Amino acid sequence: MENSFGKSYKLCSKIQISRLFSNGKQIKSTDLNLIFLKDGFNIEESFQVMISASKKKYKKAVQRNLIKRACREAIRENKLILESYLIGNGKKVLFIVNYKGPICPKHEELNPQIKSLFEKLIKNV
């Protein structure tokens, strides 16, 4: 397992995204919501993720892109926690990370939240 976050980790399928929103379970943190769905699909990696920030709350695309970049970096740094568990147990997970906190997060601030969300996700998977 390497510490990169390539295209194979990104959730792009509209069918799987709509299934996630309709059937997924939710885990909440102070600044983040995580909606997840386990097993029942054929994906390359052990997990795939989509990161979102509300267009209604963060009007400018620059703000949304900064938020997504910070979330992506925090996920990349903490992905080994989740990936080692999923590979060890032969499970696959799709999830969406929805950011709802202050405008300019730093990935150092998001690291503990992502880590705790991943630990909660491991308990629920």
C-alpha positions in Angstrom: 0.0 0.0 0.0 1.4 3.3 -1.0 0.4 6.7 0.4 -1.0 8.2 -2.9 -4.5 9.2 -3.7 -5.0 8.4 -7.4 -8.0 8.4 -9.7 -9.0 4.8 -8.7 -9.9 6.1 -5.2 -12.4 8.7 -6.6 -16.0 7.9 -6.7 -17.4 9.0 -10.1 -20.3 6.6 -10.9 -23.6 8.4 -10.9 -25.4 5.2 -10.2 -23.3 4.4 -7.1 -23.6 8.0 -5.9 -27.4 8.0 -6.1 -27.4 4.6 -4.3 -25.2 6.0 -1.6 -27.5 8.9 -1.0 -30.6 6.7 -0.9 -29.3 3.7 1.0 -26.2 5.0 2.8 -25.7 5.3 6.6 -24.4 8.5 8.1 -21.6 9.3 10.5 -21.3 12.9 11.8 -18.3 15.0 13.1 -18.1 18.6 14.0 -17.2 19.8 10.5 -17.8 16.7 8.4 -20.6 14.3 7.5 -19.7 10.9 6.1 -22.2 8.8 4.2 -21.1 5.3 3.5 -22.3 2.1 1.9 -20.5 -1.3 2.3 -20.0 -4.2 -0.1 -22.2 -5.2 -3.0 -20.2 -3.5 -5.8 -17.2 -4.1 -8.0 -14.5 -1.5 -7.5 -10.7 -1.6 -8.0 -9.5 -0.3 -4.6 -10.8 -1.1 -1.1 -12.7 2.2 -0.9 -13.8 5.0 -3.1 -14.6 8.5 -1.9 -16.4 11.6 -3.2 -15.7 15.0 -1.4 -18.3 17.7 -1.5 -18.8 21.2 -0.2 -22.2 23.0 -0.5 -22.5 25.5 -3.2 -25.2 27.3 -1.2 -22.9 27.8 1.8 -19.6 28.4 -0.1 -20.6 30.6 -3.0 -17.2 30.8 -4.8 -15.6 27.9 -6.6 -12.3 28.9 -5.2 -13.5 28.3 -1.6 -15.1 24.9 -2.5 -11.9 23.8 -4.3 -9.7 24.8 -1.2 -12.1 22.8 1.0 -12.0 19.8 -1.2 -8.2 20.0 -1.5 -7.8 20.1 2.3 -10.2 17.2 2.8 -8.4 15.1 0.1 -5.0 15.7 1.7 -6.4 14.7 5.1 -7.9 11.6 3.7 -4.6 10.7 1.9 -2.7 11.0 5.1 -5.1 8.8 7.1 -6.1 6.3 4.4 -3.8 3.6 5.6 -5.9 3.2 8.8 -9.0 2.4 6.8 -7.3 0.6 3.9 -5.4 -1.9 6.1 -8.6 -2.9 7.9 -10.6 -3.2 4.7 -8.0 -5.3 2.9 -7.4 -7.5 5.9 -11.1 -8.3 6.1 -11.8 -8.4 2.4 -14.4 -5.6 2.4 -15.1 -2.7 0.1 -16.7 0.7 1.0 -18.0 3.7 -0.9 -18.3 6.9 1.0 -19.0 10.6 0.6 -17.3 13.3 2.8 -19.5 16.4 3.0 -17.8 19.5 4.6 -19.9 21.9 6.5 -17.5 23.8 8.7 -15.8 27.2 8.5 -14.6 28.6 5.1 -10.8 28.1 5.2 -9.9 24.7 6.8 -6.4 23.5 6.9 -5.7 19.8 6.5 -4.0 19.8 9.9 -7.3 20.7 11.4 -9.2 18.1 9.4 -6.7 15.3 10.2 -8.1 14.4 13.6 -11.7 14.6 12.4 -11.0 12.3 9.4 -9.1 9.9 11.6 -12.0 9.7 14.1 -14.5 9.3 11.2 -12.4 6.4 9.8 -12.3 4.8 13.2 -16.1 5.1 13.5 -16.4 3.8 9.9 -14.3 0.7 10.8 -16.6 0.0 13.8 -19.7 0.2 11.5 -18.3 -1.8 8.6 
